[in-house]
Amino acid sequence: MNKLWTILTTTLILVSCQTEKKNFKNIVTTDVTNFWEAYDKITSIQDSVLQYKYLDSLYFAKGTIGLQGIRQARNYSAEDYINVINNYPKFWASVRNNTLKVDIYRQDIQEGIERVKSLYPETEQRKIYFTIGAMRTGGTYLDSLVLIGSEMAMADKNTVASELPEGIRVGRQNYFNQNPIDNLVFLAVQEFVHTQQKPFIHNLLSYCIHEGVGDFVSYQALNIEPNLPAITYGKQNEAVREKFETEMFYSNNQNKWLWSDAPNEFGVRDLGYYIGYQICENYYNQAKDKNEAIKTMIELDYENESEIENFVHKSNFFSASLDELYQNFENKRPSVIGIKQFKNNSDKVSPRINQITVVFSEPLNGINTGLEVGPLGKDYLPKISPNNRVFSEDNKTWTINVELEPNKQYQIQLENNFRTNDWLPLKPYLIEFKTGTE
């Protein structure tokens, strides 16, 4: 009997070990231990040549494809690593133990991923790589790789930000005070969901929906209420949606809504996450088939405008259709209403003209400008002085110095980087003319 019990116990242990190995083989953490080995060597010497040598031989050369991925995704150079290692010793000392606790979270991460698979049976397997970066991301993804920057993702309220540059110190301390390590499981599952999605296109609404899908599906999988400050704030303040409706079509406005500490009217960062999340939640709530709703979200084709419009329309989140909101945006945009020296599209402009002054429909901010070549290419762009590009005192005109030749066709494209004080972009305007003989 004792012999049989021993055999059964041994078998159970082997099965348990095999199960654990199977469950966790897609959560890779060797980059973290390799980093700290390199860190200890680097900080033990002052010789910069040797420091780079240790970084390369002990960290980069031993690195996983995940380390390669996060370096590519965040453009981390060797110099970035050496700089943060040498300049922020208190930070590293305060976060080190946390980064070595990943084993505590393996089971919960794996269970979260299994739950994603139950919600979306078409889920493809991905590996999750815990790495150490140069302090520019807590988590991201690259193609099929889930990439965790453990030095940020596993920080907490005791992580020291006092050594950081003034421009980012407060933002990072606020981030640390939120105990990001408490959301580590959610972060890993969210980035895993992103690897199942199709790529977003480069406009603000696309970004927000893409992030919102990752958040919504992850919260569903983990069966927890959303605790992201942006989502909490957005749900309590309708003005967030109203403001987004007026700004969603702006170009170069991403940092105000996503992935940045850039200031906004509400004092809460990343409110674009709320926009995307709420669209997804509304869509899910109206759907009769919840599993099909999850499938639709994950498989959204962001290059298919009608598909995105239909998804947004069914969510009933915005106060009007996207077409109506876009038309409202277009109607509010400033425009070029004329050129002082000649009428646009003239074919007998004097080549002696050495300035071109455009007149705007309303004052701009006097800062932002944007010139590009026209459709005919750079050979049709006149010589434009890099200096003396000036706004008038009232910011209703803008003048550039040019050199023109006789009997030649010219194009100058004014881009929408011109802005009003409210950041509303100028309607693009093509200056096109021909010069005469004199």
N, C-alpha and C positions, 0 to 999 in steps of 0.2 A: 504493500500500500504506500509506504513512504517513497519507494522507488518510483511508483506511478505518479505520485504527487509531485515529485521532483521533476519528472519528465514534463508534466502538464504545466508546471510553473515556468520551466525553461522555455517551453513553447510559447506561452503567453508573453513572456518578456521579449522573445524574438519578434513575435507579431507586433507587439507594442512599439518596439524600436523601428521595425520596418514601416509601420504606419506613420510614426513620427517623421522618419526620413522622407517618406513619400509626400506627406503634407507640407513639409517645410523646405523641400529642395528648391522651390522657386523663390525663396526669400534668402538673398545672398548678403552676407555681412562682412566678408573678409577685408573689404576696403577700409573699414573702420579700424580694425586692429592693425592693419598695415600702416595706416596714417599715424597712429600714436607711436608706433615703433620709429617711424621716420621723424616724427615731431621731437621725440626725446633726443635723437641724435643731432638734429638741426639746432635745437636750443642749447645743446651742450658745448657748442663751438661758436666762434665769431667769424671764422673764415667763410666768406660768402661762396667761394668756389666749392668748398666742401659741402656747404649747406645745399646748394643746387644738386650736387652729386648724390647726397643722401636722399633728397626728395625724389630724384629720378630712380635711383636703384632700389630704394625701399618702399616707394609708394607707386609711382607711375609704372615702373617696369613690372611690378607684381599685380597691377590693377586689373580689375575685371572689365568686361565690355561696358558695364554700368558706369565705371569711373571715366572711361573714354567718352561715354555718352553725356554725362553731366558736364564734363569739360567742354564738349562741343556745344551743348545746349546753352551754356552760360559763358562761353568764350573764356574759360579759365586758363590763364597762362601760368607757367612755372613762377614767374615774377609775382603774380597775384598771390600765390600760396606763400612764398617766402615773405612777402610784405605783411600779410595778415598774421603769420606765425610770429614774426619778430616784433610787430607793433602792438599786439593785443594779448600779452601773456595772461592778464587777469581774466579776460574773456575765456581763453582756452582752459585755464584752470577751473573756471566755474562750470563749464559745460562738459568736461571730459567724462565724469562718471555717468552722466545721463546718456551719453552716446554709446556707452558700453552696456546699456540695459535692454538692448533690443530683444533679447530672448524672452523677456517678460511679455512682449507684445505679439510674438509670433502666432500664438494660437488664435487670438482675437482677429488678427489680420487675415489669417487663413479662413476663419469662419465667415468673415465679411465677404471674402472673395467667393466662397462657396454659395453664399446667399445671392450674390450678383448673378452667379451662374443659374440659380433657380429662377430668378426673375427674368433672365435673358439666356435661354438655353444655347443660343448661338455664340456665347462667349468663347473667345479664343484664349488659350493659356498664355500668360505673360510672366516674366520674371521681375521681381522687385529687388532693386539694388540699393542697399544702404551704403552711402559713401560719405566722405567729408569733402565739402567744397570750400570755396573762398568767400563765404558769407554773403552770397547773392541769391540764394534760393533755399527754401525749405523743402520744396518738392516740385518736380516737373516730370515730363515724359519726352521721349524721343522715339518716334516710330513705335516699336513694340516694347520699348524699355521703360519701366517705371523707375524713376530716379529720385531718391530721397537724400537731400543735403542734411545729414544728421546734426551738424553743428547748429543749424537753425531750427530744424523740425523738432529737435529734442531739447531745446532750451526751455527754461522756466523762469519764474519770477526772481530766482536767485542768480540768474545769469547776468554777468557784469557788462554793462554797455558804456561805462564811464570813459574808456580809452578811445572810443570811436570818434570820428570827426564830427564837429558841431552840426553840420548839415544833416546828418543821419542819426545822430545820437538819440534824440527824443523819440523819433519814430521807432527805432529799434528797441528802446527801453519799453515803450508802450506795447510793442509786439511781445517782448519777453514777459511782461507783466501779465499777459493773457495766458501764460503757461501753455505754449504750443505743444509741449509733449503730451498734454492731456488729449489732444486731438490727433495724435500720431496715427491711430488706427484709421480714423476717418480720412486723413490725408492720403495714406497708402491706398485705400480703397478707391478714393476719388480719382487719383492719378491712374489707377488700374482701369477705371471706367473710361477715362479719356483715351486710353490706348485702343479701346473698342470702337471709338467714334471715327467718323470721316473728318478730314481736315476742315477747319473753318476757313472762311475767306476774310480778306482784310477790310472789314468794316465793323463798327462798334457793336451793332446789333448781333452780328454773327459771333463775335467774341463772347458777348454776354450769354447768348443762348447756349453756346458750346460749354461755357463754364457752368451755367445753370443745370444742364443735363447731368454733368459730372456730380454736382452737389445733390441734386434731387434723387438720382438713382442711388447714390451712396447712403444718403439718409434713409431711404427706403430699405436698402439692404441691411443696414445696421439697426433698423427699427428705433431710431432716436429722433427727437425733435431737433430742428435746425438751431444751432447755437452760434452761428457766425454773426458777429456784431452787425455787419452790413444787412443781413437778412432780417434780423430782429428790428433794426432801426427802420428799414424800408417798410415793413409790415405796419409799423405804427405811424408812418408819415407819408401821406398820399402825395405830398409835394415832391417826393423823390421821383415818382412816376411822371408827374407833370413836367418836371425839369428835364427828364430824360426824353420825353416826347419832343421837346424843342431842340434837343442837342444830338439826337441819335444819328443824324445825317451829317454832322460836322466831320471834317477830316482833321487829323492830328489832334483829336480830343480824347484819345484813349486813356492817357495818364490820369485824367480827372475822374474816371469811372472804374479803372481796373489797374491792378498790378503796380500800384504806386502810392507814395505818400503825398502826392500833389494836392494842394488845398482845393476845397470846394465849399459851397454854401452851407453844407450840413455838418462839416467837421468829422465825418465818418468816411474812412477810406473804402475803396473797392465796392461801391454801391452797385456797380454793374452786376455783381454776383446776385444781389437781390432781384434785379430786373430779370435775369435769366431764370433764377430759381422760381420766381412767382409765375412766369409764363409757363414753366413746366408743371408746376403744381396745379395751376388752373386747367391746363390741358388734361392732366391726369384725372382731376376731379370730374370733368365732364364726360370722360370716356366710359363707355359701358364695359369694354374689355380692357381691364387694367394691364394685363400682360402685353396686349397688343400696343397699348399706349407707351409702355417702357420700350418696346421694340422700335416703335416709331421714333422716339426720342434719340435712342442710341444710333439709329441708322439714318438720321437726317442728313440729306445731301445739301450742304451749304452753297453749292454752286447752282442749285436748282431754285430759282427765285420763287416760282409758283408753289413749290413744296414748302418753303419757309413761310411764305405769305399765308398759306393755308393753315400751317401749324399755329402761327401767331393769331390768325383770325379765330380759330377754334378756342384759343385760350381766353379770348374776350378780356384781355388785360388792358390794352390801350383804349383810350377814349374815342378813337376813330380808326379807320383802316390805315394801313401803311401808306397807301396811295394818297389819302387825304392829308396825313401828317407830312408826307413829303412835299405835297403842294403848298401846305402852310409854310414849310421851311423855305421853299423856293421863293414864295411871295415876300418873305421878310429879308431876303439876302440883298446886300448892297450890290450895285452894278456900276460899270463904267458908262457914263452918259455922253462922253464926247472926248475929243482931242483938241487942244487949244490951237495948235499950229496948222492943222489941216483936217479935212473930213476923212474919216476912216474909209478905206477902199478907194481912195483917190488914185488916179493914174498919172498925175502930173505934179507931184510934190517936188518942191525945189531941193536939189541936192545940197544947197547952202544951209539948210536948216541944221542946226547943231543941238537942238533940244527937242524932246517930245514930252508934253505934259498931258497926262490923262486926268479927267475930271470924274469924281465919284458922285453917286447919288446921295450920299450922306457921309459925314466924317468917319474916317477909320481911326485905328488906334495909334497911328504914327510910328509903329514899330515893325510890324510884320510885313514882309514883301515876298514876292515870288515871280521870277522871270524864267521862261523856258523857251526853247526853239519852237517854231510853229510846225505844222504838218509837213511843210516842204523840206525841213531839215536845217542843219546849222549853216549851210551855204547861203541861206536867205536871211540869216540874222545879221543885223548891222553891227558894226563895232560899237560897243557900249562901254563907256568909262566905268570902272569899278567904283570911282569916287563920285561925289556930288549927286547921288541919288537921294533926293530930298522931298519930304512932304511940305506942303504949305503950312502956315501957322494954324489954320483951322482944320488941317488934315483932310481937306476935301479935294486936294490935287496932289499929284506926285510927278516929279520931273526927273528925267534921265538925260545924260549927255550922249550924243551919238555922232558918228562919222558916216556920212552917206556918199555914195558914188552916183554919177549920172546914169540914166537908162538902166536901172536895176530894180528888181522886185524884192520887197522885204516883208518879213513876218516877225512879230514879237508876241509871244503868248504870255499874258498875265494870268497867273495861277491863283487858286483859291487860298493860298497862304496869307494873302491880305485879309485883315480881320477888323471888325468893329471892336469897340471897347467891351462889348458883350461876347466877343469871340466868334461872332457870326461871320462865316467866310464869304468873300467876294465871289460873285459869279464869274467864272473864267471868261476872258475876253481876248480875242485875237486881233491885234493891230496888224493890218495888211495894207500895203500901198506900193506904188511904183514911182520912181523918180523920173523927172524929165531931163532934158538936155542941160538945163542951167537953173 
